Amino acid sequence: HNLNSVLSLNGALHYTKGKGYYEESKEGQSLSAYGIPDFDQNGETISESDLVRRRWLDNDFYGFTYSLNYNPGKIKYTLGGAYNEYDGKHFGEVISTPYSQIATGNHYYDGTGFKTDFNVFGKADLQLNQLNLFADLQYRRIGYTIGGTDKNRNQLSEKDQLDFFNPKVGLSYQLNDASNIYASFAVANKEPNRDDYINALGSNKPVSENLKDVEAGFRSRSESLSTALNVFGMFYKNQLVLTGKVNDVGEYIRQNVPDSYRLGVEANGKLQINAKTDWSLSAALSSNKVKYYTEFADDYDNGGQLEFNYKNTDLAFSPSFVASSELSLKPIKKVEISLLSKYVGKQYLDNTSKSDRSLNSFFVNDLRLSYNTRFKQLKNIGITLLANNIFGEVYESNGYTFSYLYGGDYTTENYYYPQAKQNFLLSLSVKF
């Protein structure tokens, strides 16, 4: 709503309903783990059974956002914020067994999660000829209430409240009509997630993550060429990572590591080769490190866990080099052909920087064919065929690892998620 020529108010309400489950077929399960009493069948006590279990998540997410904008001229002010609530139910049920004596459909665990998220911010943007200055100050409060029972039927009772101050300041300077330089500094804080709370050991309650981000860059644009170069430093306190540590029921937990960082440079550009052809390129080179890291591995010979300490290792799933390319050709009106290429460098499955726990680099190419036209009252009809991995690259983009001592042998097991070779997607889009 425009209150007057310099003052406007925006507001929105939102609601999202989420509900779903997954099922697992399990063999030889102890009935007591599902709250099912042992029973007698033909003189035999039945305490175990094969079964199918279903695990549910049923949640409601709702809230509102608002902003008041004041724009008298060279300086713009915004006062805004939001309040959201997440109300989630976590429960499981046994839906099938070979025994008629076992009632199905009853919940064997019921967990609840209620999260509130309030924030308010003030933002100012000042234009002084070629110089633009901006500042954004946000206060955020998070509330957690977790209760009921978890999937192992353990009682849950957790409450927490976190208060964050997230400031951001920056400037940009217009060198000429086509190019500018900029710099910014920002602080961001992130709360632990539900699993961090319910899986944590009593003496290792997770704390929030803190990030300080420094960036500076250059941007330029002309009729045929646009380029951008950005350097960044991201400095973390208490980043939550998997270390191999387990809690008292064997769940792997994330732990805070005191210091970690990402330093790098990223560049992108787009060249208009001619009226029918353009080429976009992007690349990022970075160093992503944990200063001090402790790995935990299960010791099945002696009980407990082994500890291994490391310094300046690579953050998991953080390739030091990534690049992409999109070469597009419009041979005739309404038709576009694009070759999409992506390179991802070597990644590690954990934070130890060990090559035997890594994902190899990969280079994948996709081909996209698009046709767009108008038809009667329709603004646009688009047909797109996407042929992925056209050269049949064999690669994995994700995985996990764990290590243990058993029978005097120290073993590391790696698991990988192989990606599809050639595959296709055909889509139709209509705009009215």
C-alpha positions as CSV (number, residue, x, y, z in Angstrom):
1,H,0.0,0.0,0.0
2,N,1.4,3.4,-1.0
3,L,0.7,5.7,2.0
4,N,2.0,8.7,0.0
5,S,4.6,9.5,-2.6
6,V,7.6,8.5,-0.4
7,L,6.1,6.0,2.0
8,S,4.9,2.5,1.3
9,L,3.9,-0.6,3.3
10,N,4.2,-4.2,2.3
11,G,2.8,-7.3,4.2
12,A,2.2,-10.9,3.5
13,L,0.7,-13.9,5.3
14,H,1.9,-17.4,4.5
15,Y,1.0,-21.0,5.4
16,T,2.6,-24.3,4.2
17,K,1.3,-27.8,5.0
18,G,3.9,-30.6,4.8
19,K,3.2,-34.2,5.3
20,G,4.9,-37.4,4.2
21,Y,6.6,-40.6,5.2
22,Y,9.0,-43.3,4.1
23,E,8.8,-47.1,4.7
24,E,11.4,-49.6,5.6
25,S,11.3,-53.4,5.6
26,K,13.2,-54.7,8.6
27,E,14.1,-58.3,9.5
28,G,14.4,-59.8,13.0
29,Q,13.3,-56.8,14.9
30,S,12.9,-56.9,18.7
31,L,9.3,-56.3,19.5
32,S,10.1,-54.3,22.7
33,A,11.9,-51.7,20.5
34,Y,8.4,-50.9,19.1
35,G,6.5,-51.1,22.3
36,I,5.0,-54.4,21.4
37,P,4.8,-57.0,24.1
38,D,6.1,-60.6,23.6
39,F,3.3,-63.1,22.9
40,D,2.9,-66.9,22.9
41,Q,2.2,-68.8,19.7
42,N,1.8,-72.6,19.9
43,G,3.9,-72.7,23.1
44,E,6.7,-70.5,21.7
45,T,7.4,-67.1,23.0
46,I,7.7,-64.6,20.1
47,S,10.0,-61.7,20.9
48,E,11.2,-60.8,17.4
49,S,9.5,-60.4,14.0
50,D,10.1,-59.2,10.5
51,L,8.1,-56.0,9.9
52,V,7.4,-53.0,7.8
53,R,7.6,-49.7,9.6
54,R,6.5,-46.3,8.4
55,R,8.1,-43.0,9.7
56,W,6.1,-39.8,9.4
57,L,6.7,-36.1,9.4
58,D,3.6,-34.0,9.6
59,N,4.1,-30.2,9.9
60,D,2.6,-26.8,9.6
61,F,4.6,-23.7,8.8
62,Y,3.0,-20.3,9.0
63,G,3.7,-16.6,9.7
64,F,3.9,-13.1,8.3
65,T,6.4,-10.7,6.9
66,Y,6.3,-6.9,6.5
67,S,8.3,-3.9,5.5
68,L,7.8,-0.1,5.7
69,N,9.8,1.7,3.0
70,Y,10.6,5.4,3.2
71,N,12.2,6.9,0.0
72,P,12.5,10.7,0.2
73,G,15.3,11.0,-2.3
74,K,19.0,10.2,-2.0
75,I,18.6,8.0,1.0
76,K,16.2,5.1,1.3
77,Y,15.1,3.6,4.7
78,T,13.4,0.2,5.3
79,L,12.0,-1.1,8.5
80,G,10.9,-4.7,8.3
81,G,10.7,-8.1,9.8
82,A,8.9,-11.4,10.1
83,Y,7.4,-13.9,12.6
84,N,7.1,-17.5,11.8
85,E,6.1,-20.7,13.6
86,Y,7.0,-24.3,12.7
87,D,4.8,-27.0,14.4
88,G,6.0,-30.5,13.5
89,K,5.0,-34.0,14.5
90,H,7.4,-36.9,14.2
91,F,6.0,-40.4,14.6
92,G,6.4,-44.0,13.5
93,E,4.0,-46.9,13.1
94,V,4.4,-50.6,12.3
95,I,2.1,-51.2,9.3
96,S,2.8,-54.9,8.5
97,T,4.0,-58.1,10.3
98,P,3.5,-61.9,9.7
99,Y,1.7,-62.2,13.0
100,S,-2.0,-61.5,13.4
101,Q,-1.4,-61.0,17.2
102,I,0.5,-57.8,16.5
103,A,-1.8,-54.8,16.1
104,T,-0.6,-52.5,13.3
105,G,-1.1,-48.8,12.9
106,N,-0.3,-47.8,16.5
107,H,2.4,-45.2,17.0
108,Y,5.6,-46.6,18.6
109,Y,7.1,-43.2,19.0
110,D,5.7,-39.7,19.0
111,G,8.0,-36.6,18.9
112,T,7.0,-33.0,18.7
113,G,8.9,-29.9,17.6
114,F,7.9,-26.3,17.9
115,K,10.1,-23.5,16.6
116,T,9.5,-19.8,16.6
117,D,11.5,-17.4,14.5
118,F,11.2,-13.6,15.0
119,N,13.3,-11.0,13.3
120,V,13.3,-7.2,12.8
121,F,15.7,-5.2,10.7
122,G,16.5,-1.7,9.7
123,K,18.2,-0.9,6.4
124,A,19.5,2.3,4.9
125,D,20.7,3.0,1.4
126,L,22.5,6.3,0.6
127,Q,23.4,7.5,-2.9
128,L,26.1,10.2,-3.1
129,N,26.9,10.8,-6.8
130,Q,28.9,7.7,-7.9
131,L,29.1,6.3,-4.3
132,N,26.5,4.1,-2.8
133,L,26.6,3.2,0.9
134,F,24.3,0.7,2.6
135,A,23.8,-0.8,6.1
136,D,21.5,-3.5,7.3
137,L,21.0,-4.4,11.0
138,Q,18.9,-7.4,12.0
139,Y,17.9,-8.8,15.3
140,R,16.7,-12.4,15.3
141,R,15.3,-14.6,18.1
142,I,14.8,-18.3,17.8
143,G,12.8,-20.5,20.2
144,Y,13.0,-24.3,20.3
145,T,10.7,-26.7,22.2
146,I,11.2,-30.4,21.6
147,G,9.2,-33.1,23.4
148,G,7.7,-36.6,23.2
149,T,9.8,-39.6,22.2
150,D,12.4,-40.1,19.4
151,K,12.6,-43.0,17.0
152,N,14.5,-45.1,19.7
153,R,11.6,-44.4,22.1
154,N,13.8,-42.2,24.3
155,Q,12.1,-39.3,26.1
156,L,12.7,-35.9,24.6
157,S,12.7,-32.7,26.6
158,E,14.6,-29.8,25.2
159,K,14.1,-26.0,25.3
160,D,16.4,-23.4,24.0
161,Q,16.3,-19.7,23.0
162,L,18.9,-18.0,20.9
163,D,19.3,-14.3,20.2
164,F,21.3,-13.1,17.2
165,F,22.5,-9.8,15.9
166,N,23.3,-9.9,12.2
167,P,24.8,-6.6,10.8
168,K,25.8,-6.0,7.2
169,V,27.5,-2.9,5.7
170,G,29.0,-2.2,2.3
171,L,29.7,0.3,-0.5
172,S,29.9,0.4,-4.2
173,Y,31.5,3.0,-6.5
174,Q,30.5,3.6,-10.1
175,L,33.7,4.0,-12.1
176,N,31.8,4.8,-15.3
177,D,28.6,3.9,-17.0
178,A,29.7,0.4,-17.6
179,S,31.6,-0.7,-14.5
180,N,31.7,-0.5,-10.7
181,I,33.6,-1.8,-7.7
182,Y,32.2,-2.9,-4.3
183,A,33.0,-4.2,-0.9
184,S,31.0,-5.6,2.0
185,F,31.2,-7.0,5.5
186,A,28.5,-9.2,7.1
187,V,27.9,-11.3,10.1
188,A,25.5,-14.2,10.1
189,N,24.4,-16.6,12.9
190,K,22.7,-20.0,12.4
191,E,21.0,-22.1,15.0
192,P,21.6,-25.9,15.4
193,N,18.9,-28.1,13.8
194,R,16.6,-30.6,15.5
195,D,18.9,-33.6,15.1
196,D,21.8,-31.6,16.7
197,Y,19.7,-31.2,19.8
198,I,18.1,-34.6,20.2
199,N,21.3,-36.6,19.3
200,A,23.7,-34.5,21.3
201,L,25.6,-35.9,24.3
202,G,24.6,-34.3,27.6
203,S,28.0,-32.6,27.9
204,N,28.2,-31.6,24.3
205,K,25.1,-29.5,23.7
206,P,25.5,-27.8,20.3
207,V,25.9,-24.0,20.1
208,S,25.0,-21.8,17.2
209,E,27.3,-21.2,14.3
210,N,28.8,-17.7,13.6
211,L,30.1,-16.5,10.2
212,K,31.9,-13.3,9.3
213,D,32.0,-12.7,5.6
214,V,34.2,-10.2,3.8
215,E,33.8,-9.6,0.0
216,A,35.1,-7.2,-2.6
217,G,34.7,-7.2,-6.4
218,F,34.5,-5.6,-9.8
219,R,31.7,-5.7,-12.3
220,S,31.6,-4.4,-15.9
221,R,29.0,-4.6,-18.7
222,S,29.0,-3.6,-22.3
223,E,26.9,-4.5,-25.3
224,S,28.8,-7.7,-26.1
225,L,30.6,-8.5,-22.9
226,S,29.8,-8.6,-19.2
227,T,32.3,-9.7,-16.5
228,A,32.5,-9.9,-12.7
229,L,35.3,-10.8,-10.3
230,N,34.7,-11.4,-6.6
231,V,37.1,-12.2,-3.8
232,F,35.8,-13.5,-0.5
233,G,36.8,-14.6,3.0
234,M,34.3,-16.6,5.2
235,F,35.4,-17.1,8.7
236,Y,33.4,-19.5,10.9
237,K,33.2,-20.0,14.7
238,N,31.7,-23.2,16.0
239,Q,30.7,-24.6,12.6
240,L,28.8,-27.9,13.0
241,V,30.3,-30.9,11.3
242,L,30.2,-34.7,11.4
243,T,33.3,-36.0,13.3
244,G,32.4,-39.7,13.6
245,K,31.4,-39.1,17.3
246,V,28.4,-41.1,18.5
247,N,26.0,-40.6,21.4
248,D,25.0,-43.2,23.9
249,V,22.7,-45.0,21.5
250,G,25.1,-45.0,18.6
251,E,23.7,-42.0,16.6
252,Y,26.3,-40.0,14.7
253,I,26.3,-36.4,15.9
254,R,27.5,-33.1,14.6
255,Q,29.9,-31.2,16.8
256,N,31.1,-27.7,16.8
257,V,34.7,-27.1,15.5
258,P,36.2,-23.9,16.9
259,D,37.7,-22.4,13.7
260,S,37.2,-22.9,10.0
261,Y,37.3,-20.8,6.9
262,R,36.8,-20.4,3.2
263,L,39.0,-18.1,1.1
264,G,38.6,-17.7,-2.6
265,V,38.0,-15.9,-5.8
266,E,35.2,-16.4,-8.2
267,A,34.7,-15.0,-11.7
268,N,32.0,-15.0,-14.4
269,G,31.4,-13.6,-17.8
270,K,29.1,-13.6,-20.7
271,L,30.2,-12.9,-24.3
272,Q,27.8,-12.1,-27.1
273,I,29.7,-13.6,-30.0
274,N,27.1,-12.6,-32.6
275,A,23.4,-12.1,-32.9
276,K,22.8,-15.8,-32.7
277,T,25.5,-17.0,-30.3
278,D,26.5,-16.2,-26.7
279,W,28.8,-17.9,-24.2
280,S,28.6,-17.8,-20.4
281,L,31.5,-18.9,-18.2
282,S,32.0,-19.1,-14.4
283,A,34.7,-20.4,-12.1
284,A,35.6,-20.4,-8.5
285,L,39.0,-21.2,-6.8
286,S,39.0,-21.5,-3.0
287,S,40.8,-22.9,0.0
288,N,38.4,-24.4,2.6
289,K,40.0,-25.4,5.8
290,V,39.3,-26.6,9.4
291,K,42.1,-25.4,11.6
292,Y,41.8,-28.1,14.3
293,Y,39.8,-31.3,13.8
294,T,39.3,-34.4,15.9
295,E,38.1,-37.6,14.2
296,F,36.4,-40.4,16.2
297,A,36.3,-44.0,15.1
298,D,34.6,-47.0,16.7
299,D,36.9,-49.4,18.6
300,Y,35.1,-52.8,18.6
301,D,38.1,-54.6,20.1
302,N,38.3,-52.5,23.3
303,G,35.0,-50.6,23.4
304,G,34.6,-46.8,23.1
305,Q,36.1,-44.8,20.3
306,L,39.5,-43.9,19.0
307,E,40.5,-40.2,18.6
308,F,42.7,-38.8,15.8
309,N,43.7,-35.1,15.7
310,Y,44.4,-33.1,12.6
311,K,45.4,-29.5,11.7
312,N,44.5,-27.5,8.6
313,T,42.5,-30.1,6.8
314,D,40.0,-29.6,4.0
315,L,36.3,-29.1,4.7
316,A,34.2,-32.1,3.5
317,F,32.4,-31.7,0.2
318,S,34.3,-28.5,-0.6
319,P,36.1,-28.7,-3.9
320,S,38.9,-26.2,-4.4
321,F,37.9,-25.6,-8.0
322,V,34.6,-25.6,-9.8
323,A,33.7,-24.2,-13.3
324,S,30.8,-24.1,-15.7
325,S,30.0,-23.1,-19.2
326,E,26.9,-22.5,-21.2
327,L,27.3,-22.1,-25.0
328,S,24.0,-21.1,-26.7
329,L,23.1,-20.9,-30.3
330,K,19.8,-19.7,-31.9
331,P,20.0,-21.1,-35.4
332,I,16.4,-20.0,-36.3
333,K,13.8,-17.8,-34.6
334,K,12.1,-19.4,-31.6
335,V,14.7,-22.3,-31.3
336,E,17.7,-22.4,-29.0
337,I,20.4,-25.1,-28.6
338,S,22.6,-24.9,-25.5
339,L,25.6,-27.0,-24.4
340,L,25.9,-26.9,-20.6
341,S,29.2,-28.0,-19.1
342,K,30.2,-28.4,-15.5
343,Y,33.5,-29.3,-13.8
344,V,33.8,-30.2,-10.1
345,G,37.2,-30.8,-8.5
346,K,38.2,-33.4,-6.0
347,Q,36.1,-33.5,-2.8
348,Y,36.7,-35.3,0.5
349,L,34.0,-37.4,2.2
350,D,35.1,-36.2,5.7
351,N,37.3,-33.5,7.2
352,T,40.6,-35.6,7.3
353,S,41.9,-34.7,3.8
354,K,42.7,-38.4,3.2
355,S,42.7,-39.3,-0.5
356,D,41.2,-42.7,0.2
357,R,38.1,-41.0,1.5
358,S,37.4,-38.7,-1.5
359,L,35.3,-38.2,-4.6
360,N,37.1,-37.9,-7.8
361,S,36.7,-34.8,-9.9
362,F,34.2,-35.0,-12.8
363,F,33.3,-33.2,-16.0
364,V,29.7,-33.5,-17.2
365,N,28.0,-32.1,-20.3
366,D,24.3,-31.6,-20.9
367,L,22.5,-30.6,-24.1
368,R,19.3,-28.5,-24.0
369,L,16.9,-27.9,-27.0
370,S,14.2,-25.3,-26.5
371,Y,11.4,-24.1,-28.7
372,N,9.2,-21.1,-27.7
373,T,6.2,-19.7,-29.5
374,R,2.9,-17.9,-29.1
375,F,-0.5,-19.4,-29.9
376,K,-3.8,-17.4,-30.0
377,Q,-4.4,-16.0,-26.4
378,L,-1.4,-17.8,-24.9
379,K,1.6,-15.6,-24.2
380,N,4.1,-18.4,-24.6
381,I,4.3,-22.1,-25.2
382,G,7.7,-23.6,-24.4
383,I,8.9,-27.1,-25.2
384,T,12.3,-28.1,-23.8
385,L,14.3,-31.4,-24.2
386,L,17.2,-31.7,-21.7
387,A,19.7,-34.5,-22.5
388,N,21.8,-34.9,-19.4
389,N,25.4,-36.4,-19.3
390,I,25.4,-36.8,-23.0
391,F,28.9,-38.3,-23.0
392,G,28.0,-40.9,-20.4
393,E,30.5,-39.7,-17.7
394,V,30.7,-42.3,-14.8
395,Y,30.9,-40.3,-11.6
396,E,29.7,-39.9,-8.0
397,S,28.6,-36.6,-6.6
398,N,28.0,-37.6,-3.0
399,G,28.8,-40.3,-0.4
400,Y,29.8,-41.0,3.1
401,T,32.6,-42.7,5.1
402,F,33.2,-44.3,8.5
403,S,36.2,-46.1,10.1
404,Y,36.5,-48.7,12.9
405,L,39.0,-51.0,14.6
406,Y,37.9,-54.7,14.5
407,G,40.1,-57.8,15.0
408,G,43.2,-55.7,15.2
409,D,42.5,-54.2,11.7
410,Y,41.7,-50.6,11.2
411,T,39.2,-50.4,8.3
412,T,37.7,-47.5,6.4
413,E,34.5,-48.1,4.5
414,N,33.4,-45.6,1.8
415,Y,29.9,-45.5,0.2
416,Y,29.1,-43.6,-3.0
417,Y,26.0,-42.3,-4.7
418,P,26.6,-43.0,-8.5
419,Q,24.9,-40.7,-10.9
420,A,23.0,-41.6,-14.0
421,K,24.6,-41.8,-17.4
422,Q,22.6,-40.5,-20.3
423,N,19.1,-39.4,-19.2
424,F,16.4,-37.2,-20.6
425,L,13.8,-34.7,-19.4
426,L,11.1,-33.3,-21.6
427,S,9.1,-30.4,-20.3
428,L,6.2,-28.2,-21.5
429,S,5.5,-24.7,-20.1
430,V,2.5,-22.5,-20.8
431,K,2.1,-18.8,-20.0
432,F,-1.3,-17.2,-20.1
